[in-house]
């Protein structure tokens, strides 16, 4: 019940309401809060810890008292107070405490010509004096808000190694006074490769999740927003525009990727009417800008442009049968020639299977698996199983689905494989 203190009316489920409000506030404001605290204190770890502490306190307080009218301001106030407490206990200088006290509440997005705090933080993490691997880890922690465990899993490194990497980066920032500040315009473009790579990783962490709860919406949405900020600052940078296109075109399919029970829906079975048409329009517009960019006119295109071209062909198609698979294979060829990733080769085999038939896809997949790294692609066995199913080789498809079940960790993906396996087993006559 509203009580005049600026609270939203009492929800029927206070815990769910508080969690939803907190997720929204953190998605929009966490990077800004962290950036403001770093700018005031120069302490990266302190800023991250205080933002996390504010989030934990919010969940308890908002369940008990209701969601405040301005959740972002509430978080900033609590994080600021926590920073002041920590610094006072450590006997820190009054000047820093005064800067914290003068910090404004989170406001509207930056005006034209002024760097958004999230972009400012992103560019600071991509400082050229830091090794690339430290830039990536620091950005995923400070901007993406991922835990050390999540970052370690995403980067395929031990958790202890990742923790040391973050500590090393923070110590160097402190030692060399690499303060959070907006670089001059001429220094933004040289940081673009690292910035774009980290934004893509943040998106992958969210969109590529295959756990019980499905895609992690906040990281994916945050990555899309960051790609918008970067593309606005670098309007003539082809890969910056292409990354925005790739993320929006890919995320547009999210509403149809799972059914009401949360289970995976294959591309050929998705209801394309549920795809987000506004995101598709934005993605196609960004792709057009990438094609016009000066660094895309010499025939040399980067990996985000190639992937965006593939995503665009899916987005425009009314069905799997009407998809431009020839164009998709061509762009996978270019992508593989540029980087040689086994994941690209595996996905190219899928496209060949759609263009030329499942037997051709199996041949392409066999060629891709000659690379020992193909075993690192978690979907490779499931892809083989599906190609065998489509080829009508029921006994081999059953065996492949069983192998895929052993190799697939995600619960939703496993349920999909189990359904396919049950369908195949129904086609097999019982032994005499």
C-alpha positions as CSV (number, residue, x, y, z in Angstrom):
1,X,0.0,0.0,0.0
2,X,1.4,3.4,-0.9
3,X,2.2,5.5,2.2
4,X,3.2,8.8,0.8
5,X,7.0,8.1,1.0
6,X,7.4,7.6,-2.7
7,X,7.1,3.9,-2.7
8,X,5.3,1.8,-5.4
9,X,2.1,0.2,-4.1
10,X,2.6,-3.0,-2.2
11,X,3.1,-5.9,-4.6
12,X,1.4,-9.3,-4.2
13,X,4.9,-10.9,-4.4
14,X,7.4,-8.5,-2.7
15,X,10.4,-10.7,-3.4
16,X,9.6,-11.0,-7.1
17,X,8.8,-7.3,-7.4
18,X,12.1,-6.3,-5.6
19,X,14.2,-8.7,-7.7
20,X,12.7,-7.4,-11.0
21,X,13.1,-3.7,-10.0
22,X,16.7,-4.4,-8.9
23,X,17.5,-6.2,-12.1
24,X,16.2,-3.2,-14.1
25,X,18.1,-0.6,-12.0
26,X,21.4,-2.6,-12.2
27,X,21.1,-3.0,-15.9
28,X,20.7,0.7,-16.5
29,X,22.8,2.2,-13.6
30,X,25.4,-0.2,-12.2
31,X,28.1,0.8,-14.7
32,X,27.4,4.5,-14.0
33,X,27.6,4.0,-10.3
34,X,30.9,2.1,-10.6
35,X,32.3,4.7,-12.9
36,X,31.3,7.6,-10.6
37,X,32.9,5.9,-7.6
38,X,36.1,5.1,-9.5
39,X,36.3,8.7,-10.7
40,X,35.9,10.0,-7.1
41,X,38.1,7.5,-5.3
42,X,40.5,6.0,-7.9
43,X,39.8,2.6,-6.4
44,X,38.4,0.1,-8.9
45,X,37.9,-2.8,-6.5
46,X,36.3,-0.5,-3.9
47,X,33.9,0.8,-6.5
48,X,32.9,-2.7,-7.6
49,X,32.5,-3.9,-4.0
50,X,30.4,-1.0,-3.0
51,X,28.1,-1.4,-6.0
52,X,27.7,-5.1,-5.2
53,X,27.0,-4.3,-1.5
54,X,24.3,-1.8,-2.5
55,X,22.6,-4.4,-4.7
56,X,22.6,-6.9,-1.9
57,X,21.2,-4.4,0.6
58,X,18.6,-3.3,-1.9
59,X,17.1,-6.8,-2.3
60,X,16.6,-7.1,1.4
61,X,15.3,-3.6,1.9
62,X,13.0,-3.5,-1.1
63,X,11.4,-6.8,-0.2
64,X,10.7,-5.4,3.3
65,X,9.8,-1.7,2.6
66,X,8.8,-1.7,-1.1
67,X,10.6,-0.5,-4.2
68,X,11.7,3.2,-3.9
69,X,10.5,5.7,-6.4
70,X,14.0,6.2,-7.7
71,X,15.8,2.9,-7.5
72,X,19.0,4.2,-9.2
73,X,19.3,7.1,-6.7
74,X,18.8,4.6,-3.8
75,X,21.6,2.4,-5.1
76,X,24.0,5.3,-5.6
77,X,23.3,6.7,-2.1
78,X,23.9,3.3,-0.4
79,X,27.1,2.6,-2.5
80,X,28.4,6.1,-1.8
81,X,27.8,5.7,2.0
82,X,29.5,2.3,1.9
83,X,32.6,3.8,0.2
84,X,32.7,6.6,2.8
85,X,32.6,4.1,5.6
86,X,35.4,2.0,4.1
87,X,37.6,5.0,3.5
88,X,37.0,6.5,6.9
89,X,38.0,3.3,8.6
90,X,41.1,3.3,6.5
91,X,42.0,6.9,7.5
92,X,41.8,8.1,3.9
93,X,42.2,11.7,2.9
94,X,39.3,14.2,3.5
95,X,39.6,15.3,-0.2
96,X,38.4,11.9,-1.4
97,X,35.6,11.9,1.1
98,X,34.6,15.3,-0.1
99,X,34.5,14.2,-3.7
100,X,32.3,11.3,-2.8
101,X,30.0,13.5,-0.9
102,X,29.7,15.8,-3.9
103,X,28.8,12.9,-6.3
104,X,25.5,13.6,-8.0
105,X,22.7,11.1,-8.2
106,X,22.5,9.1,-11.5
107,X,21.0,11.3,-14.1
108,X,19.7,11.0,-17.7
109,X,21.9,9.7,-20.5
110,X,24.7,11.9,-21.6
111,X,24.1,14.8,-24.0
112,X,25.4,14.7,-27.5
113,X,29.2,15.2,-27.5
114,X,29.5,13.9,-23.9
115,X,30.6,10.4,-23.1
116,X,28.1,8.3,-21.3
117,X,29.6,7.0,-18.0
118,X,29.2,3.4,-19.2
119,X,31.2,4.1,-22.3
120,X,33.8,6.1,-20.3
121,X,34.2,3.0,-18.0
122,X,34.4,0.7,-21.0
123,X,37.2,2.8,-22.6
124,X,39.1,3.1,-19.4
125,X,39.1,-0.7,-19.0
126,X,40.5,-0.9,-22.6
127,X,43.5,1.2,-21.6
128,X,46.3,0.3,-24.1
129,X,48.8,0.1,-21.3
130,X,47.0,-3.0,-20.0
131,X,47.5,-6.4,-21.6
132,X,44.5,-7.4,-23.7
133,X,43.6,-10.3,-21.4
134,X,43.5,-7.9,-18.4
135,X,41.4,-5.5,-20.4
136,X,38.8,-8.2,-21.1
137,X,38.7,-9.5,-17.5
138,X,38.5,-6.0,-16.0
139,X,35.7,-4.9,-18.4
140,X,33.6,-8.0,-17.8
141,X,33.9,-7.4,-14.0
142,X,33.5,-3.6,-13.9
143,X,31.1,-3.0,-16.8
144,X,29.4,-6.3,-17.2
145,X,29.0,-7.0,-13.5
146,X,29.9,-10.7,-13.9
147,X,31.3,-12.6,-11.0
148,X,34.8,-14.0,-11.0
149,X,33.4,-17.5,-11.5
150,X,31.3,-16.4,-14.5
151,X,34.2,-14.6,-16.1
152,X,36.6,-17.6,-15.6
153,X,34.1,-19.9,-17.2
154,X,33.5,-17.5,-20.1
155,X,37.3,-17.1,-20.8
156,X,38.0,-20.8,-20.1
157,X,40.6,-20.1,-17.4
158,X,40.8,-21.3,-13.8
159,X,38.9,-19.1,-11.3
160,X,42.1,-18.6,-9.3
161,X,44.0,-17.4,-12.4
162,X,41.2,-15.0,-13.3
163,X,41.2,-13.6,-9.7
164,X,45.0,-12.9,-9.9
165,X,44.6,-11.4,-13.4
166,X,42.0,-8.9,-12.0
167,X,44.2,-8.1,-9.0
168,X,47.1,-7.5,-11.2
169,X,45.2,-5.1,-13.4
170,X,43.9,-3.2,-10.5
171,X,47.3,-2.9,-8.9
172,X,48.8,-1.6,-12.1
173,X,46.0,1.0,-12.4
174,X,46.7,2.1,-8.9
175,X,50.5,2.1,-9.3
176,X,50.6,3.9,-12.6
177,X,47.6,6.1,-11.9
178,X,45.6,5.0,-14.9
179,X,42.6,7.0,-13.7
180,X,39.1,6.8,-15.1
181,X,39.0,9.5,-17.7
182,X,37.7,10.0,-21.2
183,X,40.5,9.6,-23.7
184,X,40.8,12.4,-26.4
185,X,38.8,11.6,-29.6
186,X,41.9,10.5,-31.5
187,X,42.6,7.8,-28.9
188,X,39.2,6.2,-29.0
189,X,39.5,4.4,-32.3
190,X,42.7,2.6,-31.4
191,X,40.9,1.1,-28.4
192,X,38.0,0.0,-30.5
193,X,39.1,-3.6,-31.2
194,X,39.4,-4.4,-27.5
195,X,36.2,-2.6,-26.6
196,X,34.2,-4.4,-29.3
197,X,35.6,-7.7,-28.3
198,X,34.6,-7.3,-24.7
199,X,31.1,-6.1,-25.7
200,X,30.7,-9.2,-27.8
201,X,31.8,-11.4,-24.9
202,X,29.3,-9.8,-22.6
203,X,26.6,-10.5,-25.1
204,X,27.7,-14.0,-25.6
205,X,27.6,-14.6,-21.8
206,X,23.9,-13.5,-21.8
207,X,22.5,-14.8,-25.2
208,X,24.5,-18.0,-25.3
209,X,23.3,-19.2,-21.9
210,X,21.7,-22.6,-22.1
211,X,20.9,-23.3,-18.5
212,X,17.6,-24.0,-16.9
213,X,16.6,-20.3,-16.9
214,X,17.5,-19.6,-20.5
215,X,19.3,-16.6,-21.8
216,X,20.5,-14.1,-19.2
217,X,18.7,-11.0,-20.3
218,X,20.6,-8.3,-18.4
219,X,24.1,-9.0,-19.9
220,X,22.7,-9.3,-23.4
221,X,20.7,-6.1,-23.1
222,X,23.7,-4.3,-21.6
223,X,25.9,-5.4,-24.4
224,X,23.4,-4.1,-27.0
225,X,23.3,-0.8,-25.2
226,X,27.1,-0.6,-25.1
227,X,27.2,-1.4,-28.8
228,X,24.9,1.5,-29.4
229,X,27.1,3.8,-27.4
230,X,30.3,2.7,-29.2
231,X,28.7,3.0,-32.7
232,X,27.5,6.5,-31.9
233,X,31.0,7.6,-30.9
234,X,32.5,5.8,-33.9
235,X,30.0,6.4,-36.7
236,X,32.5,5.7,-39.5
237,X,34.0,2.6,-37.9
238,X,32.6,-0.4,-39.9
239,X,33.2,-3.0,-37.2
240,X,31.5,-0.9,-34.5
241,X,28.4,-0.5,-36.7
242,X,28.6,-4.2,-37.6
243,X,28.7,-5.3,-34.0
244,X,25.6,-3.4,-33.2
245,X,23.9,-5.0,-36.2
246,X,25.1,-8.5,-35.2
247,X,23.8,-8.1,-31.6
248,X,20.4,-6.6,-32.4
249,X,19.7,-9.0,-35.3
250,X,20.7,-12.0,-33.1
251,X,18.8,-10.9,-30.0
252,X,15.7,-10.2,-32.1
253,X,15.2,-14.0,-32.3
254,X,15.2,-14.4,-28.5
255,X,11.4,-14.4,-27.9
256,X,11.1,-17.5,-30.1
257,X,14.1,-19.5,-29.0
258,X,12.2,-21.2,-26.1
259,X,8.7,-22.4,-25.6
260,X,6.4,-21.9,-22.7
261,X,8.2,-24.5,-20.7
262,X,11.6,-22.9,-21.3
263,X,12.7,-25.6,-23.7
264,X,14.8,-24.9,-26.8
265,X,13.0,-24.4,-30.1
266,X,15.2,-25.1,-33.2
267,X,15.4,-22.4,-35.8
268,X,13.2,-24.3,-38.3
269,X,10.4,-24.6,-35.7
270,X,10.5,-21.1,-34.4
271,X,7.5,-18.8,-34.8
272,X,9.1,-15.9,-36.7
273,X,6.1,-13.8,-35.9
274,X,7.6,-13.5,-32.4
275,X,10.9,-12.2,-33.6
276,X,11.4,-8.5,-32.5
277,X,10.9,-6.5,-35.6
278,X,12.1,-3.3,-34.1
279,X,15.5,-4.9,-33.3
280,X,15.6,-6.3,-36.8
281,X,15.0,-2.9,-38.3
282,X,17.7,-1.4,-36.1
283,X,20.1,-4.2,-37.0
284,X,19.6,-3.8,-40.7
285,X,20.0,-0.1,-40.4
286,X,23.3,-0.6,-38.6
287,X,24.5,-3.1,-41.1
288,X,23.8,-0.6,-43.9
289,X,26.0,1.9,-42.0
290,X,28.7,-0.8,-41.7
291,X,28.6,-1.4,-45.5
292,X,29.0,2.4,-46.1
293,X,31.9,2.8,-43.6
294,X,35.2,3.9,-45.2
295,X,37.0,0.9,-43.7
296,X,34.6,-1.5,-45.4
297,X,34.9,-0.2,-48.9
298,X,38.2,-1.9,-49.8
299,X,36.9,-5.4,-49.7
300,X,38.4,-6.1,-46.3
301,X,35.7,-6.7,-43.8
302,X,36.1,-7.8,-40.2
303,X,34.5,-10.7,-38.3
304,X,31.5,-8.7,-36.9
305,X,30.6,-7.6,-40.4
306,X,30.7,-11.2,-41.7
307,X,28.6,-12.5,-38.8
308,X,26.1,-9.6,-39.2
309,X,25.7,-10.4,-42.8
310,X,24.8,-14.0,-41.8
311,X,22.4,-12.8,-39.1
312,X,20.7,-10.5,-41.6
313,X,20.0,-13.3,-44.0
314,X,18.2,-15.2,-41.2
315,X,16.3,-12.1,-40.1
316,X,15.0,-11.3,-43.6
317,X,13.9,-14.9,-44.4
318,X,10.2,-15.9,-44.0
319,X,11.2,-19.5,-43.3
320,X,14.2,-21.8,-43.2
321,X,13.4,-23.0,-46.8
322,X,13.4,-19.4,-48.0
323,X,16.7,-18.5,-46.4
324,X,19.6,-17.4,-48.6
325,X,21.8,-20.3,-47.6
326,X,24.2,-19.8,-50.5
327,X,24.9,-16.3,-49.2
328,X,25.3,-17.6,-45.6
329,X,27.9,-20.2,-46.8
330,X,29.8,-17.6,-48.7
331,X,30.0,-15.4,-45.6
332,X,31.1,-18.4,-43.5
333,X,33.8,-19.1,-46.1
334,X,35.1,-15.5,-45.6
335,X,34.8,-15.7,-41.9
336,X,36.8,-19.0,-41.8
337,X,39.4,-17.7,-44.1
338,X,39.9,-14.7,-41.8
339,X,40.2,-16.5,-38.5
340,X,40.1,-20.3,-39.0
341,X,37.9,-20.9,-35.9
342,X,36.6,-24.5,-35.6
343,X,33.2,-23.1,-34.4
344,X,32.9,-21.3,-37.7
345,X,33.7,-24.5,-39.6
346,X,31.1,-26.4,-37.7
347,X,28.4,-23.7,-38.3
348,X,29.4,-23.6,-42.0
349,X,28.7,-27.3,-42.1
350,X,25.2,-26.6,-40.8
351,X,24.6,-24.1,-43.5
352,X,25.9,-26.5,-46.2
353,X,23.5,-29.1,-44.8
354,X,20.7,-26.7,-45.4
355,X,21.9,-25.6,-48.8
356,X,23.0,-28.9,-50.3
357,X,21.3,-31.5,-48.1
358,X,22.2,-33.3,-44.9
359,X,24.7,-35.7,-46.5
360,X,26.7,-32.7,-47.8
361,X,26.5,-31.2,-44.3
362,X,27.8,-34.4,-42.7
363,X,30.8,-34.4,-45.2
364,X,31.5,-30.8,-44.3
365,X,31.2,-31.6,-40.6
366,X,33.6,-34.5,-40.9
367,X,36.2,-32.1,-42.6
368,X,35.7,-29.6,-39.8
369,X,36.3,-32.3,-37.1
370,X,39.8,-33.0,-38.6
371,X,40.8,-29.9,-36.6
372,X,41.4,-31.2,-33.1
373,X,40.0,-27.9,-31.7
374,X,36.5,-28.9,-33.1
375,X,36.1,-31.0,-30.0
376,X,35.9,-27.8,-28.0
377,X,32.7,-26.8,-29.8
378,X,30.0,-28.2,-27.4
379,X,27.3,-28.5,-30.1
380,X,29.3,-30.5,-32.6
381,X,27.9,-33.9,-31.6
382,X,24.3,-32.6,-31.4
383,X,24.8,-31.1,-34.9
384,X,26.0,-34.4,-36.2
385,X,22.9,-36.1,-34.6
386,X,20.5,-33.7,-36.3
387,X,22.1,-34.1,-39.7
388,X,21.9,-37.9,-39.4
389,X,18.2,-37.6,-38.4
390,X,17.5,-35.4,-41.4
391,X,19.4,-37.8,-43.7
392,X,17.1,-40.6,-42.5
393,X,19.8,-42.7,-41.0
394,X,17.8,-43.7,-38.0
395,X,20.2,-46.1,-36.3
396,X,23.2,-43.8,-36.7
397,X,21.0,-40.8,-35.5
398,X,20.0,-42.7,-32.4
399,X,23.6,-43.5,-31.5
400,X,24.6,-39.9,-32.2
401,X,21.8,-38.5,-30.0
402,X,22.9,-40.7,-27.2
403,X,26.5,-39.4,-27.5
404,X,25.2,-35.9,-27.7
405,X,23.3,-36.4,-24.4
406,X,26.5,-37.4,-22.7
407,X,28.3,-34.3,-24.0
408,X,25.6,-31.7,-23.4
409,X,25.5,-30.0,-20.0
410,X,22.5,-27.7,-20.4
411,X,19.2,-29.0,-19.0
412,X,17.1,-27.4,-21.7
413,X,19.4,-28.6,-24.5
414,X,19.3,-32.1,-23.0
415,X,15.5,-32.2,-23.0
416,X,15.4,-31.2,-26.6
417,X,17.8,-34.1,-27.5
418,X,15.8,-36.5,-25.4
419,X,12.6,-35.6,-27.3
420,X,14.4,-36.1,-30.6
421,X,15.8,-39.4,-29.4
422,X,12.3,-40.6,-28.3
423,X,10.9,-39.7,-31.7
424,X,13.7,-41.7,-33.5
425,X,13.3,-44.7,-31.2
426,X,9.6,-44.8,-32.1
427,X,10.6,-45.2,-35.7
428,X,12.7,-48.3,-34.9
429,X,10.8,-51.6,-35.0
430,X,11.2,-53.7,-31.9
431,X,13.7,-56.5,-32.2
432,X,12.2,-59.9,-33.0
